[in-house]
Amino acid sequence: MWIPKPIYDHAPVFWFLLGALFLAGGIYLNFADGLRAAYYVFATFCFAHAAWTFFARRRSCRQRDIELGEQPPEPVENTES
């Protein structure tokens, strides 16, 4: 399945914001204990999925760069005084 690049690039941010909304909802809204626990569990899932997606994509990009023979750019020293 093809996903447009802007959506693909912002997927970890979407999961992080969704987790933040569920965490805030669990804290703010006055639910029964069972529903509040479900909000916390779903928030934890969203945060974990955001981190997993971010690090998996970063690892994939690094492996692709190494396979293509491209090294990450070295930091440039400032020579101006």
C-alpha positions as a Markdown table, in Angstrom:
| # | Residue | x | y | z |
|---|---|---|---|---|
| 1 | Met | 0.0 | 0.0 | 0.0 |
| 2 | Trp | 1.4 | 3.4 | -1.0 |
| 3 | Ile | 1.2 | 6.2 | 1.6 |
| 4 | Pro | 1.9 | 9.8 | 0.6 |
| 5 | Lys | 5.3 | 11.1 | 1.8 |
| 6 | Pro | 4.0 | 13.9 | 4.1 |
| 7 | Ile | 1.7 | 11.4 | 5.9 |
| 8 | Tyr | 4.5 | 8.8 | 6.1 |
| 9 | Asp | 7.0 | 11.4 | 7.5 |
| 10 | His | 4.6 | 12.6 | 10.2 |
| 11 | Ala | 3.3 | 9.2 | 11.4 |
| 12 | Pro | 5.4 | 9.2 | 14.6 |
| 13 | Val | 4.2 | 12.7 | 15.4 |
| 14 | Phe | 0.6 | 11.6 | 14.9 |
| 15 | Trp | 1.0 | 8.6 | 17.3 |
| 16 | Phe | 2.8 | 10.8 | 19.9 |
| 17 | Leu | 0.0 | 13.4 | 19.8 |
| 18 | Leu | -2.7 | 10.7 | 20.0 |
| 19 | Gly | -0.9 | 9.2 | 23.0 |
| 20 | Ala | -0.7 | 12.7 | 24.6 |
| 21 | Leu | -4.4 | 13.2 | 24.0 |
| 22 | Phe | -5.4 | 9.9 | 25.6 |
| 23 | Leu | -3.1 | 10.6 | 28.5 |
| 24 | Ala | -4.6 | 14.0 | 29.1 |
| 25 | Gly | -8.1 | 12.5 | 28.7 |
| 26 | Gly | -7.3 | 9.9 | 31.3 |
| 27 | Ile | -6.0 | 12.5 | 33.7 |
| 28 | Tyr | -8.6 | 15.2 | 33.1 |
| 29 | Leu | -11.9 | 13.4 | 32.5 |
| 30 | Asn | -13.7 | 11.9 | 35.4 |
| 31 | Phe | -14.2 | 8.3 | 34.3 |
| 32 | Ala | -14.7 | 5.2 | 36.2 |
| 33 | Asp | -11.5 | 3.4 | 37.0 |
| 34 | Gly | -11.9 | 0.8 | 34.2 |
| 35 | Leu | -12.2 | 3.4 | 31.4 |
| 36 | Arg | -9.4 | 5.5 | 32.9 |
| 37 | Ala | -7.1 | 2.5 | 32.9 |
| 38 | Ala | -8.0 | 1.8 | 29.2 |
| 39 | Tyr | -7.0 | 5.4 | 28.4 |
| 40 | Tyr | -3.7 | 5.0 | 30.1 |
| 41 | Val | -3.0 | 1.6 | 28.4 |
| 42 | Phe | -3.9 | 3.1 | 25.0 |
| 43 | Ala | -1.7 | 6.2 | 25.6 |
| 44 | Thr | 1.2 | 3.9 | 26.6 |
| 45 | Phe | 0.7 | 1.9 | 23.4 |
| 46 | Cys | 0.6 | 5.1 | 21.3 |
| 47 | Phe | 3.9 | 6.4 | 22.8 |
| 48 | Ala | 5.6 | 3.1 | 22.4 |
| 49 | His | 4.4 | 2.8 | 18.7 |
| 50 | Ala | 5.6 | 6.4 | 18.0 |
| 51 | Ala | 9.1 | 5.6 | 19.4 |
| 52 | Trp | 9.3 | 2.3 | 17.6 |
| 53 | Thr | 8.3 | 3.9 | 14.3 |
| 54 | Phe | 10.8 | 6.7 | 14.7 |
| 55 | Phe | 13.7 | 4.5 | 15.6 |
| 56 | Ala | 12.9 | 1.8 | 13.0 |
| 57 | Arg | 12.7 | 4.4 | 10.2 |
| 58 | Arg | 16.0 | 6.0 | 11.4 |
| 59 | Arg | 17.7 | 2.6 | 11.4 |
| 60 | Ser | 16.4 | 1.9 | 7.9 |
| 61 | Cys | 17.7 | 5.2 | 6.6 |
| 62 | Arg | 21.1 | 4.6 | 8.0 |
| 63 | Gln | 21.3 | 1.1 | 6.6 |
| 64 | Arg | 20.2 | 2.4 | 3.2 |
| 65 | Asp | 22.9 | 5.1 | 3.3 |
| 66 | Ile | 25.6 | 2.6 | 4.2 |
| 67 | Glu | 24.5 | 0.2 | 1.4 |
| 68 | Leu | 24.7 | 3.1 | -1.1 |
| 69 | Gly | 28.1 | 4.0 | 0.1 |
| 70 | Glu | 27.1 | 7.4 | 1.5 |
| 71 | Gln | 28.4 | 8.4 | 4.8 |
| 72 | Pro | 26.6 | 10.9 | 7.0 |
| 73 | Pro | 28.1 | 14.4 | 6.6 |
| 74 | Glu | 30.9 | 15.2 | 9.0 |
| 75 | Pro | 30.3 | 18.3 | 11.2 |
| 76 | Val | 32.1 | 21.3 | 9.8 |
| 77 | Glu | 34.3 | 23.2 | 12.2 |
| 78 | Asn | 33.8 | 26.9 | 12.4 |
| 79 | Thr | 37.0 | 28.6 | 11.2 |
| 80 | Glu | 35.8 | 32.1 | 11.7 |
| 81 | Ser | 37.2 | 34.0 | 14.6 |
